Amino acid sequence: MTPKSPYEKADKRLEKILAETKKEFNKHRLRNFTGHDELNVLRIKKDVASLYKKLDRMNRKFYLEIAQEVYDDIYAEQGKEPDRMFEIAWLNEILDTTNEVTDFIYTNEVKRKRDRFFESLLVLTYGNYTDADIMTLYKRAFDVWARQTEQYEINVVDYSSRDAYRDLGVQRLRWNTQRDGRVCAECQKRDGVIYPINAIPESHWNCRCFLTPP
């Protein structure tokens, strides 16, 4: 029997958050680059800061929701009632420290992406930009944000899963791949291997493997 992946529910939420994110980028573009009127640099800078603050807030809410959902589902699978509520302090510990997979700090990366986006917009305001230039820049900004959002979805699911199993007293966990055509060679070797809960190998970018009791 194929183990149930915790990403089945989380990915549905991810689709919704990314759709909302794309709308926010589009609204920002329409506010600031409708026509070729004179652009207000200070206004754009303020609006970019506001945009990324909102995107960050949306992501943090999303991450807390999926962390709780994954945790509760694991308890339900074990016939137990969960008695833990995930709070922002738990999430901040993940987002404010260097991640072993991404090798950066999420909070710092939000600021870096914000500043790079503004700098790119600033370059356009001093040149002869086209609508295609604007669309390309906004698409690129959305794509890099979406990639980060998805990777930290994976990280949060992994942390929440391990916390649930630790709280349940599980000592060992089985590595499961998605068993599709996208599994890398290293993860394929690990499929079905049982590890001590505190000695599970590191994953990689976009790794969709998950853990279950033996």
N, C-alpha and C positions, 0 to 999 in steps of 0.2 A: 504494500500500500504506500502510495506517494505521500510523504509528509506535507502538511498544510503550510504554505508559505505565509509569513506575516505581512508580506508585501501586497497580498491580494486586496486588502482593505486600504492600506496606506497609499498604494498607487492611485486609487480612485480619488483620494483626498489630494494627492499630488497633482493630478490632472486639473482639479478645480482651482488649486492655488496658482498654478502656472497660467491658467486662463485668466484669472483675476489680475495676475502680474502683467500679462500682455496688455490688458485693457488700461492699466495704469500708465504703462509706457506710451501707449497710443494717445491717451488723454494729455500727457505731458507734451508730446510732439505737437498735437493740435493747438494747445495753449500757446506754445512758443514759436512755432514755425508754420503758421498758416499765412501764406503769402510771403512776400519779401519786404515787409515793412522793416523799419529800423528796429534792431533788436536791442533790448535792455540787458546788458551783461549781468548787472547786479540782480535783476529780477530772475534771470535764468539760473544764476548760482543759488539763489534762495529756493527756487522751485526744484532744482536738482536735489538739494539737501532735504527738502520736504518729501520728495519722491522716495528717496532711499530710506528715509526714516520710516515711511509708511510700509515699504516693502519689507524692511527688517521686522517691523511690528507684526505684519501678516505672517511672516515665516515663523517667528517665535510662537505665535498662537497655534499655528499648524503643527509645529514640532511637539508642543505640549499635548495637543490633542491626540496625535498618533502614538506618543509614548504611553499615554494612559490607556488607549485602546489596545495596544499590543500587550501591555501588562495584564489588563483585565481578561483578555482573550486567553492568555496562557494559563491564568488561574482557573478560568472556566473549563479549559481542556483537562485540567488536573482535578476537576470536581471540587474546587476550593473557592471561597469567597474572598476577593481582594480587599485589603484593608489599608491600602496606601494610595495617597493622592500625590501626583507629581506637581511640584511647585517650581516657580521660576528659578529658584536658587539651584535646583538640580540641573536645569537646562543651562543656566549661566556657566556652570562649572564645565560643561561640554563646549560651549561656544566661546568662552573666554580663555581657553588654554589651547596650546598647540596640539592639533590632531595628528595621530600617527599615520593616517592615510593621506590627508590633504597636505600635511606638513606646513599648515598655516593656522592662524587664529581667526576664527570666523568673524568676530567683532572687528578686528583690524582689517579684514578683507572687505567687509562692507564699506568701510571708510575709503579704502583704496579704490574700489570699483566706483564709488561715488565721485571721487576726485578725478579719476581717469576719464569718466564720462563727461564731466564738466569741462575738462581740458580739451577733449575732442570737440565738444560743442563750441568752445571758444575759438578753436582754429577755424571752424566753419564760418563763424560770424565775421571774421576778418578776411574772408575770401569770397569768391563767386561760387556759392554752393548751388546745387540743383536739388530738386525734390528727391531724386534717386540717391544723392549723397546722404540726405537726411534719413531716408528709409533704411539705407545700409547701416548707418551708425546706430540707429535705434534697434535694428534687428540684432546687431552684434552685442549691444548692451544687454538686451533681453536674453540672448543665448548664453552669455557668460553667467548671468545671474541665475538662469534656470539650471545650468549645470551645477552651480554651487548649491542651490536649493535641493536638487535631487540627491547630491552626494551626502548632504547633512540629513536628509530624510533617512538614508541608509544608515548613517552613523547613529541617529537617534533610535531607530528600530533595533539596532544591534545592542546599544547600551540598555535600553528598556527590557529587551528579552533576557539579557544576562542578569539584570537586577531581579527580574521575576523569578528566574530559576534559582538564583542564590537565596532569595527570600523563602522559596519553597524547600530549600535544603538539598537541591540537586547538586551532586558532586561532579558529574561527568556529562558531556554533551556531544551529540553526533553532528558532524558537519554535513550539510545537505546542499547540493547544487540545485539549480532550477531545472536541470536535466533537459535542457534545450540546446539549440545549435550555437548559443552564445557563450557557453561555459569555456573558460580558458583552460589550458593544459594543467596548470598548477592546481586549480580548484578541482579539476576532474580527478586528480590523484587523491585529493582529500575527501571526496564524496564517500560518505559512510564511515569515515574514520572517527573514532571516539576519543575525545581529549578531556583531560581534567579541566574543570571550568576556569581555573586560573592559569592555564597554559595553552590557550587557544591561539593558533597562528594569526598573524596579522592578515587582513584582507587587502584589497587594492581598490583603486578608483572604479566606481560603478559595479563593484562586486555585489551580486544579488544572492549570494549564498546565505543560509540561515542555520540556526542551531535548534536542535530538539533533544529531549532526553533519549537515551539509548533504548 
